[in-house]
Amino acid sequence: MPLFPHGHATHPQWNMAAALVLAQLRAQMALPQYASAPTLGLLYITDHYAHAAAELRDWLASELPEVTDWSGTVGVGVAANNAEYFDEPALSVMLLDVPADQYRVFSGVAPLARSGAAAGGFAAHTALVHADGGTPELAELIAEVADRTATGYLFGGLAASRAQSVQFAVAGNGNIAGQGAAGGVFDGGLSGVAFGAGVQLLSRVTQGCQPVGPLMTVTAAQDNVALELDHRPALDVLLETLKISLDGDPQPALQKVRATLAGLVDAGAQPQGRTGHFGTDVRVRHIVGLDAARRGVALADRVEPGMRLAFCQRHVAAARADLMRICAEIREELAPETYDENALTRALAGADAPGEAQQRQILGAIYVSCSGRGGPHFGGPSAELQIVRHALGDVPLVGFFAAGEIAHDRLYGYTGVLTVFIGNAAN
């Protein structure tokens, strides 16, 4: 199966960056190993281009008329293979060669049909989702979209912007029915692409934090305040875990609290992950306040008795190791015990060895990472994406740095969500 064309560029003027990306896309579409007539485009821009989102999308659509459907959003950074454009004007584009009956673009004005109520014979299996973090009851909306897929699996993230939080959603004839003057550029709500069962993909979540204390049970809570952990005042447990005191000058202690977060596990869920590491069942949330009167700890999420909670902190080595782990899992899924890191290189050169023609390969990848991670957190510019490239090779990849990450049916923080589209390697 052909690889997905992709391109990325930075320039102070959006039209110059778009022209550079277009040249990359056209050059790849002329090569035999890449798709020559893809119809679905993913477009990610940094917030430097948010003011020109509609013009940029319209220009790309006019230059690539064969691409009839578009989806995407804005981030404080965008990602490509081996490159991050963080806090600078840039865009990243990938064109997916997916059968027309195996995907549907959706938005708030043209929502995804409920599971079992397939529209036009299409049944959603998984979905790429972009969302505005300011949307009311966002967690419930994400869960509802997951319920409208056969697997309940979503992947994606929240728009991150210091300007307009735009989303792109264009289908078929250039407009989703009912969107009116929006022209395929939205703000607020959710949008994305649902994929049918015929689209093979693998997706993994990588955590960026490491626990600094044990996983405890929330034994008393009210709204977003954890009052008791293992029947002890939550604030006392936090101070004991961090080895700090609020007596005297509280400022050094408060600085340590500000650098601390909380990992939540839903009541009844079985804790996952290795010792000293979070699994995908953990949602990391900010500590937003301390309740001295009730000896409670306020979090940026609802807390309920029966949940499990562990205080945690961002940890570079743990984040690097976990990112490498999920990439290794994906490689193993592609070719158990026989993965050859040079297979893609040989495929691009048209020199696959006999017997390898049906080995599965990555056709394209989407990586959504937290805006609180990025290259600097991993040790330097583009360091996070360099880890992905080292593990997966020169695969087509796009993505963005989000205000929150979506995986399964929930919203994460300080994580990365890596999704790869797979197919049989071309002869």
The 8 nearest C-alpha neighbors of each residue, nearest first, counted from 0:
[[1, 425, 423, 422, 424, 2, 362, 32],
 [2, 0, 33, 34, 32, 3, 362, 425],
 [1, 3, 33, 362, 34, 32, 4, 363],
 [2, 4, 95, 94, 363, 362, 34, 33],
 [5, 3, 94, 24, 93, 27, 33, 28],
 [6, 4, 93, 92, 24, 395, 94, 3],
 [5, 7, 20, 92, 23, 24, 91, 93],
 [8, 6, 91, 20, 90, 92, 79, 5],
 [9, 7, 16, 89, 90, 20, 19, 10],
 [8, 10, 89, 16, 88, 90, 11, 7],
 [9, 11, 16, 12, 88, 15, 89, 13],
 [12, 10, 88, 13, 9, 16, 15, 89],
 [13, 11, 10, 15, 14, 16, 88, 48],
 [12, 14, 16, 15, 17, 11, 48, 10],
 [15, 13, 17, 16, 12, 18, 55, 58],
 [14, 16, 18, 17, 13, 12, 10, 19],
 [17, 15, 10, 13, 19, 8, 18, 9],
 [18, 16, 14, 20, 19, 15, 13, 21],
 [19, 17, 21, 15, 20, 16, 14, 22],
 [20, 18, 16, 22, 17, 21, 8, 15],
 [19, 21, 6, 17, 23, 7, 18, 22],
 [20, 22, 18, 24, 23, 19, 17, 25],
 [21, 23, 19, 25, 20, 24, 26, 18],
 [24, 22, 20, 26, 21, 6, 25, 27],
 [23, 25, 21, 27, 26, 22, 4, 5],
 [26, 24, 28, 22, 27, 23, 21, 29],
 [25, 27, 23, 29, 24, 28, 22, 30],
 [26, 28, 30, 29, 24, 25, 4, 33],
 [27, 29, 35, 25, 30, 26, 33, 34],
 [28, 30, 27, 26, 25, 35, 31, 33],
 [29, 31, 27, 28, 32, 33, 26, 35],
 [32, 30, 33, 29, 34, 28, 1, 35],
 [31, 33, 1, 30, 2, 347, 34, 425],
 [34, 32, 2, 1, 31, 28, 30, 3],
 [33, 35, 1, 28, 36, 2, 3, 37],
 [34, 36, 28, 33, 37, 29, 30, 31],
 [35, 37, 34, 65, 38, 96, 28, 66],
 [38, 36, 96, 95, 94, 34, 39, 66],
 [37, 39, 66, 67, 65, 68, 96, 36],
 [40, 38, 68, 95, 66, 94, 69, 37],
 [39, 41, 94, 69, 93, 95, 68, 42],
 [42, 40, 70, 93, 71, 92, 69, 94],
 [41, 43, 71, 92, 91, 70, 40, 44],
 [44, 42, 91, 72, 71, 90, 73, 92],
 [45, 43, 90, 73, 89, 74, 77, 48],
 [46, 44, 74, 75, 76, 47, 73, 89],
 [45, 47, 49, 160, 48, 75, 73, 74],
 [46, 48, 88, 45, 49, 87, 50, 89],
 [49, 47, 46, 51, 50, 45, 52, 88],
 [50, 48, 46, 52, 51, 47, 163, 162],
 [51, 49, 48, 52, 163, 47, 162, 46],
 [52, 50, 54, 49, 48, 53, 55, 13],
 [51, 53, 49, 55, 54, 50, 56, 48],
 [52, 54, 56, 55, 51, 184, 57, 182],
 [55, 53, 57, 51, 56, 52, 58, 59],
 [56, 54, 58, 52, 53, 57, 51, 59],
 [55, 57, 53, 59, 58, 54, 52, 60],
 [58, 56, 60, 54, 55, 59, 53, 61],
 [59, 57, 61, 55, 60, 56, 54, 62],
 [58, 60, 62, 56, 61, 57, 63, 55],
 [61, 59, 57, 63, 58, 62, 64, 56],
 [60, 62, 58, 59, 63, 64, 57, 56],
 [61, 63, 59, 60, 64, 58, 21, 57],
 [62, 64, 60, 65, 61, 66, 59, 67],
 [65, 63, 66, 61, 60, 62, 67, 59],
 [64, 66, 63, 67, 38, 36, 37, 60],
 [67, 65, 38, 64, 39, 63, 68, 37],
 [68, 66, 171, 38, 65, 170, 39, 173],
 [69, 67, 170, 39, 169, 171, 66, 40],
 [70, 68, 40, 169, 168, 39, 41, 167],
 [71, 69, 168, 167, 41, 191, 42, 40],
 [70, 72, 42, 167, 41, 43, 166, 69],
 [71, 73, 166, 43, 165, 167, 158, 129],
 [72, 74, 44, 158, 45, 43, 46, 165],
 [75, 73, 159, 45, 76, 400, 399, 158],
 [76, 74, 45, 159, 86, 160, 46, 400],
 [75, 77, 85, 74, 400, 45, 84, 399],
 [78, 76, 399, 84, 398, 400, 83, 45],
 [77, 79, 398, 83, 399, 397, 82, 84],
 [78, 80, 397, 82, 396, 81, 83, 91],
 [79, 81, 396, 82, 388, 395, 384, 393],
 [80, 82, 385, 384, 388, 79, 381, 83],
 [83, 81, 381, 79, 80, 384, 78, 84],
 [84, 82, 78, 381, 85, 77, 79, 384],
 [85, 83, 76, 77, 87, 89, 78, 86],
 [84, 86, 76, 87, 83, 75, 77, 373],
 [85, 87, 75, 76, 84, 88, 45, 47],
 [86, 88, 85, 84, 89, 47, 45, 76],
 [89, 87, 47, 9, 45, 11, 10, 48],
 [90, 88, 9, 8, 45, 44, 87, 84],
 [89, 91, 44, 43, 7, 8, 45, 77],
 [90, 92, 7, 43, 397, 6, 42, 77],
 [93, 91, 42, 6, 5, 41, 7, 397],
 [92, 94, 5, 41, 4, 40, 397, 95],
 [95, 93, 40, 4, 39, 3, 37, 5],
 [96, 94, 39, 3, 37, 97, 40, 93],
 [95, 97, 37, 34, 3, 38, 94, 98],
 [96, 98, 95, 99, 101, 37, 39, 102],
 [99, 97, 101, 100, 96, 102, 38, 198],
 [100, 98, 101, 102, 97, 38, 103, 39],
 [99, 101, 98, 102, 121, 195, 103, 120],
 [102, 100, 195, 98, 99, 194, 197, 97],
 [103, 101, 194, 193, 195, 100, 99, 192],
 [102, 104, 193, 192, 105, 194, 101, 170],
 [103, 105, 192, 191, 170, 193, 168, 169],
 [104, 106, 110, 190, 109, 191, 111, 192],
 [107, 105, 190, 109, 110, 108, 189, 168],
 [106, 108, 110, 109, 189, 188, 190, 105],
 [107, 109, 106, 178, 110, 177, 176, 175],
 [108, 110, 106, 105, 107, 175, 176, 111],
 [111, 109, 106, 105, 107, 108, 112, 190],
 [110, 112, 105, 113, 109, 147, 144, 106],
 [113, 111, 116, 117, 110, 118, 114, 147],
 [112, 114, 147, 116, 115, 111, 117, 146],
 [115, 113, 147, 116, 148, 112, 149, 117],
 [114, 116, 117, 113, 122, 147, 112, 149],
 [117, 115, 113, 114, 112, 118, 122, 121],
 [118, 116, 122, 121, 120, 115, 112, 119],
 [117, 119, 121, 120, 116, 112, 122, 111],
 [120, 118, 121, 117, 122, 100, 116, 112],
 [119, 121, 118, 117, 122, 100, 116, 101],
 [122, 120, 117, 118, 119, 123, 100, 195],
 [123, 121, 117, 195, 124, 120, 114, 118],
 [124, 122, 148, 195, 194, 193, 125, 149],
 [123, 125, 149, 195, 148, 196, 194, 150],
 [126, 124, 152, 194, 148, 193, 153, 123],
 [127, 125, 193, 153, 192, 194, 128, 154],
 [126, 128, 154, 192, 191, 155, 153, 193],
 [129, 127, 191, 155, 190, 154, 126, 130],
 [130, 128, 156, 190, 191, 189, 157, 155],
 [131, 129, 189, 157, 188, 158, 132, 190],
 [130, 132, 187, 133, 157, 188, 158, 134],
 [133, 131, 134, 157, 130, 158, 137, 402],
 [134, 132, 131, 135, 187, 137, 188, 130],
 [133, 135, 137, 132, 188, 131, 187, 136],
 [136, 134, 137, 133, 132, 188, 138, 140],
 [137, 135, 139, 138, 140, 134, 141, 133],
 [136, 138, 140, 135, 139, 134, 141, 132],
 [137, 139, 141, 140, 136, 142, 409, 410],
 [138, 140, 142, 137, 141, 136, 143, 144],
 [141, 139, 143, 137, 142, 138, 144, 136],
 [142, 140, 138, 144, 143, 139, 408, 137],
 [141, 143, 145, 408, 139, 140, 144, 146],
 [142, 144, 140, 146, 145, 141, 139, 147],
 [143, 145, 147, 141, 146, 142, 140, 148],
 [146, 144, 151, 142, 147, 143, 148, 408],
 [145, 147, 143, 144, 148, 151, 142, 114],
 [148, 146, 114, 113, 144, 145, 112, 143],
 [149, 147, 123, 124, 151, 146, 145, 150],
 [148, 150, 124, 151, 123, 114, 147, 125],
 [149, 151, 152, 148, 124, 125, 145, 146],
 [152, 150, 145, 148, 146, 149, 407, 408],
 [151, 153, 407, 150, 125, 145, 408, 126],
 [154, 152, 407, 126, 406, 125, 127, 408],
 [153, 155, 406, 127, 405, 128, 126, 407],
 [156, 154, 128, 405, 127, 129, 404, 367],
 [155, 157, 404, 405, 129, 403, 401, 367],
 [158, 156, 130, 403, 402, 401, 131, 129],
 [157, 159, 73, 131, 74, 401, 164, 130],
 [160, 158, 74, 402, 401, 75, 73, 157],
 [159, 161, 162, 46, 164, 75, 74, 163],
 [160, 162, 46, 163, 159, 75, 164, 47],
 [161, 163, 160, 46, 164, 49, 50, 47],
 [162, 164, 165, 49, 160, 161, 50, 46],
 [165, 163, 160, 186, 158, 73, 162, 159],
 [166, 164, 186, 185, 163, 72, 73, 184],
 [165, 167, 72, 185, 184, 71, 186, 168],
 [166, 168, 184, 70, 71, 183, 72, 185],
 [169, 167, 70, 183, 69, 184, 106, 104],
 [170, 168, 183, 69, 68, 174, 173, 175],
 [169, 171, 68, 175, 174, 173, 104, 172],
 [172, 170, 67, 173, 68, 174, 169, 175],
 [171, 173, 174, 170, 67, 175, 169, 68],
 [174, 172, 169, 171, 170, 67, 175, 68],
 [175, 173, 169, 170, 172, 176, 183, 182],
 [174, 176, 170, 178, 169, 177, 109, 173],
 [177, 175, 178, 174, 109, 179, 108, 170],
 [176, 178, 179, 108, 175, 109, 174, 180],
 [179, 177, 181, 176, 175, 108, 180, 174],
 [180, 178, 177, 181, 182, 176, 174, 175],
 [179, 181, 182, 178, 183, 177, 174, 184],
 [182, 180, 183, 179, 178, 184, 185, 174],
 [183, 181, 180, 184, 174, 179, 178, 169],
 [182, 184, 169, 168, 181, 167, 174, 185],
 [185, 183, 167, 166, 182, 181, 53, 168],
 [186, 184, 166, 165, 167, 181, 183, 187],
 [185, 187, 165, 164, 166, 188, 131, 184],
 [188, 186, 131, 134, 185, 189, 130, 133],
 [187, 189, 134, 131, 130, 107, 186, 190],
 [190, 188, 130, 129, 106, 107, 131, 187],
 [191, 189, 106, 129, 105, 128, 107, 130],
 [190, 192, 128, 127, 105, 129, 104, 70],
 [191, 193, 104, 127, 103, 126, 105, 194],
 [194, 192, 126, 103, 102, 123, 125, 127],
 [195, 193, 102, 125, 123, 101, 124, 126],
 [196, 194, 101, 124, 123, 197, 198, 102],
 [195, 197, 124, 198, 194, 199, 123, 101],
 [196, 198, 195, 199, 101, 194, 98, 124],
 [199, 197, 196, 195, 194, 200, 101, 97],
 [200, 198, 421, 420, 197, 422, 201, 196],
 [201, 199, 420, 419, 421, 198, 202, 418],
 [200, 202, 419, 418, 420, 203, 329, 199],
 [201, 203, 418, 417, 419, 200, 204, 416],
 [202, 204, 417, 416, 325, 418, 205, 201],
 [205, 203, 416, 415, 279, 417, 206, 414],
 [206, 204, 415, 414, 322, 321, 416, 203],
 [205, 207, 414, 208, 318, 321, 204, 277],
 [206, 208, 318, 414, 413, 313, 314, 205],
 [209, 207, 313, 312, 314, 206, 311, 318],
 [208, 210, 311, 276, 312, 314, 313, 211],
 [211, 209, 311, 212, 310, 309, 275, 312],
 [212, 210, 311, 310, 209, 312, 213, 240],
 [213, 211, 210, 310, 309, 240, 214, 311],
 [212, 214, 309, 215, 211, 210, 310, 308],
 [213, 215, 309, 308, 307, 212, 216, 310],
 [216, 214, 308, 307, 229, 228, 213, 309],
 [215, 217, 307, 229, 228, 306, 218, 305],
 [216, 218, 228, 304, 306, 305, 219, 307],
 [219, 217, 304, 227, 228, 230, 229, 216],
 [220, 218, 227, 226, 304, 217, 225, 221],
 [221, 219, 225, 226, 224, 303, 304, 302],
 [220, 222, 224, 223, 225, 302, 303, 219],
 [221, 223, 301, 224, 302, 220, 303, 225],
 [222, 224, 301, 302, 298, 300, 297, 221],
 [225, 223, 297, 221, 296, 220, 222, 226],
 [226, 224, 220, 296, 295, 227, 302, 233],
 [225, 227, 295, 220, 219, 233, 232, 224],
 [226, 228, 232, 233, 219, 231, 230, 218],
 [229, 227, 217, 231, 230, 233, 216, 218],
 [228, 230, 216, 231, 218, 215, 217, 227],
 [231, 229, 228, 227, 218, 232, 219, 217],
 [230, 232, 227, 228, 229, 233, 236, 235],
 [233, 231, 227, 235, 234, 294, 226, 228],
 [232, 234, 227, 236, 295, 226, 228, 235],
 [235, 233, 294, 295, 237, 236, 232, 296],
 [234, 236, 238, 232, 233, 237, 239, 294],
 [237, 235, 239, 233, 234, 238, 240, 232],
 [236, 238, 234, 240, 239, 235, 241, 233],
 [239, 237, 235, 243, 241, 240, 236, 242],
 [238, 240, 242, 236, 237, 241, 235, 243],
 [241, 239, 237, 238, 242, 236, 212, 211],
 [240, 242, 238, 239, 243, 237, 255, 256],
 [243, 241, 239, 240, 238, 244, 237, 252],
 [242, 244, 238, 241, 252, 239, 245, 240],
 [245, 243, 246, 238, 252, 242, 249, 247],
 [244, 246, 249, 252, 247, 243, 248, 253],
 [247, 245, 244, 249, 248, 243, 252, 250],
 [246, 248, 249, 245, 244, 250, 252, 251],
 [249, 247, 250, 246, 245, 251, 252, 244],
 [250, 248, 245, 252, 251, 247, 253, 246],
 [249, 251, 253, 252, 248, 254, 245, 255],
 [252, 250, 254, 253, 249, 255, 248, 243],
 [253, 251, 255, 249, 250, 254, 243, 245],
 [254, 252, 256, 250, 255, 251, 249, 257],
 [255, 253, 257, 251, 256, 252, 250, 258],
 [254, 256, 258, 252, 253, 257, 251, 259],
 [255, 257, 253, 259, 258, 254, 252, 286],
 [258, 256, 254, 255, 259, 253, 286, 260],
 [259, 257, 255, 256, 254, 312, 260, 313],
 [258, 260, 312, 256, 257, 311, 255, 310],
 [261, 259, 285, 311, 286, 310, 312, 284],
 [260, 262, 310, 284, 283, 311, 309, 285],
 [261, 263, 283, 309, 282, 308, 281, 310],
 [264, 262, 308, 282, 281, 307, 283, 261],
 [263, 265, 307, 281, 306, 280, 308, 266],
 [266, 264, 306, 268, 267, 263, 307, 305],
 [265, 267, 306, 305, 268, 264, 307, 304],
 [266, 268, 265, 269, 305, 306, 264, 307],
 [269, 267, 266, 265, 270, 264, 280, 306],
 [268, 270, 271, 267, 280, 264, 266, 265],
 [271, 269, 268, 280, 272, 278, 264, 281],
 [272, 270, 278, 269, 280, 279, 273, 277],
 [273, 271, 278, 277, 276, 274, 270, 279],
 [272, 274, 276, 275, 271, 277, 278, 270],
 [275, 273, 276, 272, 277, 271, 210, 278],
 [274, 276, 273, 210, 209, 277, 272, 211],
 [277, 275, 273, 274, 209, 272, 278, 210],
 [276, 278, 272, 281, 209, 206, 279, 275],
 [279, 277, 272, 271, 280, 281, 276, 270],
 [278, 280, 281, 204, 277, 271, 272, 206],
 [279, 281, 278, 264, 271, 282, 270, 268],
 [282, 280, 264, 263, 279, 262, 278, 277],
 [281, 283, 263, 411, 262, 284, 264, 412],
 [284, 282, 262, 412, 261, 263, 281, 411],
 [283, 285, 261, 299, 260, 262, 282, 298],
 [286, 284, 260, 299, 298, 287, 261, 283],
 [285, 287, 298, 260, 288, 297, 299, 284],
 [288, 286, 298, 297, 285, 299, 289, 296],
 [289, 287, 297, 286, 296, 290, 298, 295],
 [288, 290, 296, 297, 291, 295, 234, 287],
 [289, 291, 295, 294, 292, 293, 296, 288],
 [290, 292, 294, 293, 289, 295, 234, 296],
 [293, 291, 290, 294, 295, 289, 234, 226],
 [292, 294, 295, 291, 290, 226, 232, 234],
 [295, 293, 291, 234, 290, 232, 292, 233],
 [294, 296, 226, 290, 234, 233, 293, 225],
 [295, 297, 289, 225, 224, 234, 290, 233],
 [298, 296, 224, 288, 287, 223, 286, 289],
 [299, 297, 286, 287, 300, 223, 285, 224],
 [298, 300, 285, 284, 287, 286, 223, 297],
 [301, 299, 298, 223, 302, 284, 222, 285],
 [300, 302, 223, 222, 303, 299, 298, 224],
 [301, 303, 223, 222, 220, 225, 224, 300],
 [304, 302, 220, 306, 305, 301, 217, 221],
 [305, 303, 217, 218, 219, 306, 220, 302],
 [304, 306, 266, 217, 216, 303, 218, 307],
 [305, 307, 266, 265, 217, 304, 264, 216],
 [306, 308, 216, 264, 215, 263, 217, 214],
 [309, 307, 263, 215, 214, 262, 216, 264],
 [310, 308, 214, 262, 261, 213, 212, 215],
 [309, 311, 261, 212, 260, 210, 211, 262],
 [312, 310, 210, 211, 260, 209, 261, 259],
 [313, 311, 259, 208, 209, 260, 314, 210],
 [312, 314, 208, 207, 209, 315, 311, 259],
 [313, 315, 208, 317, 316, 209, 318, 312],
 [316, 314, 318, 317, 377, 319, 376, 313],
 [317, 315, 319, 318, 314, 320, 377, 321],
 [316, 318, 320, 314, 315, 319, 321, 209],
 [319, 317, 207, 315, 321, 316, 320, 314],
 [320, 318, 316, 322, 317, 321, 315, 323],
 [321, 319, 317, 323, 322, 318, 316, 324],
 [320, 322, 324, 318, 323, 319, 205, 317],
 [323, 321, 319, 324, 325, 320, 205, 318],
 [322, 324, 320, 326, 321, 325, 327, 319],
 [323, 325, 321, 327, 322, 326, 320, 328],
 [326, 324, 328, 327, 322, 323, 203, 329],
 [325, 327, 329, 323, 328, 324, 390, 330],
 [328, 326, 330, 324, 325, 329, 331, 323],
 [329, 327, 325, 331, 326, 330, 332, 324],
 [328, 330, 332, 326, 331, 327, 325, 333],
 [331, 329, 327, 333, 332, 328, 326, 334],
 [330, 332, 335, 328, 329, 333, 334, 327],
 [333, 331, 329, 330, 334, 335, 328, 201],
 [334, 332, 330, 331, 359, 329, 335, 360],
 [333, 335, 338, 331, 337, 332, 336, 330],
 [336, 334, 331, 337, 332, 338, 333, 330],
 [335, 337, 338, 334, 331, 332, 339, 330],
 [338, 336, 335, 334, 339, 331, 333, 330],
 [337, 339, 334, 336, 335, 340, 330, 331],
 [338, 340, 341, 342, 337, 334, 343, 330],
 [339, 341, 342, 338, 392, 343, 391, 390],
 [342, 340, 344, 339, 343, 345, 392, 346],
 [343, 341, 345, 339, 344, 340, 346, 351],
 [344, 342, 346, 345, 341, 347, 340, 360],
 [343, 345, 341, 347, 346, 342, 348, 393],
 [346, 344, 348, 350, 342, 347, 343, 351],
 [345, 347, 343, 349, 348, 344, 351, 350],
 [348, 346, 344, 345, 349, 343, 32, 350],
 [347, 349, 345, 346, 350, 344, 351, 343],
 [350, 348, 346, 347, 345, 351, 426, 32],
 [349, 351, 345, 348, 346, 352, 347, 426],
 [352, 350, 346, 345, 349, 355, 356, 353],
 [351, 353, 355, 350, 354, 356, 345, 342],
 [354, 352, 355, 351, 356, 350, 426, 357],
 [353, 355, 356, 352, 357, 358, 351, 426],
 [356, 354, 358, 357, 353, 352, 351, 424],
 [357, 355, 426, 358, 424, 354, 425, 351],
 [358, 356, 423, 355, 424, 359, 354, 425],
 [359, 357, 355, 424, 356, 423, 360, 334],
 [358, 360, 423, 422, 424, 333, 357, 421],
 [361, 359, 424, 421, 422, 423, 362, 358],
 [360, 362, 421, 363, 420, 419, 394, 422],
 [363, 361, 2, 421, 420, 3, 360, 422],
 [364, 362, 395, 420, 361, 3, 396, 419],
 [363, 365, 419, 396, 418, 420, 395, 397],
 [366, 364, 397, 398, 418, 396, 417, 419],
 [367, 365, 417, 398, 416, 368, 397, 418],
 [368, 366, 416, 399, 398, 415, 400, 155],
 [369, 367, 415, 400, 401, 414, 416, 366],
 [368, 370, 401, 413, 371, 400, 372, 414],
 [369, 371, 400, 401, 372, 402, 373, 368],
 [372, 370, 369, 413, 373, 376, 402, 400],
 [371, 373, 376, 369, 370, 413, 374, 368],
 [374, 372, 376, 375, 370, 383, 371, 377],
 [373, 375, 380, 381, 382, 379, 377, 383],
 [376, 374, 379, 378, 377, 373, 380, 372],
 [375, 377, 372, 374, 378, 373, 315, 379],
 [378, 376, 374, 375, 382, 383, 315, 379],
 [377, 379, 375, 376, 382, 374, 380, 315],
 [378, 380, 375, 374, 382, 377, 381, 376],
 [381, 379, 374, 382, 375, 83, 378, 373],
 [382, 380, 374, 83, 82, 384, 383, 385],
 [383, 381, 374, 385, 379, 380, 384, 377],
 [384, 382, 386, 374, 385, 381, 377, 373],
 [383, 385, 81, 387, 386, 381, 382, 82],
 [384, 386, 81, 382, 388, 387, 383, 389],
 [385, 387, 389, 384, 383, 388, 390, 382],
 [388, 386, 384, 390, 385, 389, 391, 383],
 [389, 387, 392, 385, 391, 390, 386, 81],
 [388, 390, 386, 387, 392, 391, 385, 393],
 [389, 391, 387, 388, 326, 392, 386, 323],
 [392, 390, 388, 389, 387, 326, 394, 393],
 [393, 391, 388, 394, 389, 390, 340, 343],
 [394, 392, 388, 395, 80, 391, 343, 344],
 [393, 395, 392, 396, 363, 361, 80, 391],
 [396, 394, 363, 5, 364, 3, 80, 393],
 [397, 395, 364, 80, 79, 365, 363, 394],
 [398, 396, 79, 365, 78, 91, 93, 366],
 [399, 397, 366, 78, 365, 367, 77, 79],
 [398, 400, 77, 367, 78, 74, 76, 401],
 [401, 399, 370, 368, 76, 74, 369, 77],
 [400, 402, 369, 159, 370, 403, 157, 74],
 [401, 403, 159, 157, 370, 158, 369, 404],
 [404, 402, 157, 412, 401, 156, 411, 369],
 [403, 405, 156, 411, 410, 412, 155, 157],
 [406, 404, 410, 156, 155, 154, 409, 411],
 [407, 405, 154, 153, 409, 408, 404, 155],
 [406, 408, 152, 153, 409, 151, 154, 405],
 [409, 407, 142, 145, 406, 153, 141, 152],
 [410, 408, 407, 406, 405, 411, 141, 142],
 [409, 411, 405, 404, 403, 406, 138, 412],
 [410, 412, 404, 282, 403, 405, 283, 414],
 [411, 413, 403, 283, 414, 404, 369, 284],
 [414, 412, 369, 207, 371, 372, 206, 283],
 [415, 413, 206, 207, 412, 205, 369, 368],
 [414, 416, 368, 205, 367, 204, 369, 417],
 [417, 415, 204, 367, 366, 203, 368, 205],
 [418, 416, 366, 203, 202, 365, 415, 204],
 [419, 417, 202, 365, 201, 364, 366, 203],
 [418, 420, 364, 201, 200, 363, 421, 361],
 [421, 419, 200, 363, 362, 361, 199, 364],
 [422, 420, 361, 362, 360, 199, 200, 419],
 [421, 423, 359, 360, 0, 424, 362, 361],
 [424, 422, 359, 357, 358, 0, 360, 425],
 [423, 425, 359, 360, 358, 357, 356, 0],
 [426, 424, 0, 356, 423, 1, 346, 357],
 [425, 356, 424, 351, 349, 357, 346, 355]]
